[in-house]
Amino acid sequence: MTHHNISLKEPKISPFYCAESLTGQDGQARIVLNDELYTLRITRAGKLVLTKGSNQSSGMQVPQ
């Protein structure tokens, strides 16, 4: 008889977000990763664009 090591743990599920909820009425969200500021925006064509920007040029303080 062969025994298999089977894990009965639930599969890890990634968080799920609605883009409109993240971006708000102006269609943009600021995201910080490793002290770098990114902008997520919804285009007129309904696509998502993530761009890396400088927090110094925006004058925005990066939250800790």
N, C-alpha and C positions, 0 to 999 in steps of 0.2 A: 504494500500500500504506500502510495506517495503522498507526502504532506506538503502542501504549498503554504508559503508565508503570505497570507492575504491580509492587507490592511483594511479595516472596516471604517476608517476615518472618512469624514465628509471631504469631498474635493474642495480645494481652496478656490473661492470665487472672488474675482476682482471687483472692486467697487464700481458702481454704475451711476453715472451722472447724466443729467439732461443738459446739453450745451447751452440752451437758452437760460436755464437756471444759473449756470456758472457765469455767464457773460452779462446778464442783466439787460436793461433797456438799451444801453449803448452798444451792445453786441461785442464787448471786450471784457476780458478778465486778466488780471495781473497774477502771475504765478512765480513763486520764488523757489529755486532749487540750488543748494550749495552756494548761497549768497549771490546768485545770479538771477536777474529779473527777466521774465519772459512775458510776452503778451499773446493771449489766445483770442482770436477774433473770428466772427462769422462774416463771410464775404456776402456781397449782394447775390451771388450765385448759390448761396447756401452751403458753401464749403467752409471747413475749419482751417485756419492758418495759425501756426505757432511760430513766433519770431523771438529771437534773443535780443535783448536790448541792454543798455547800460543804465543802472540805477542812478548814476551821477548825472547823466544828460537829462533825465526826467525830473530831477530834483526830488524824487520820491525816496523816503527812508524805507529800507528793507526791514520788515518786522523780524524780530528774533524769536 
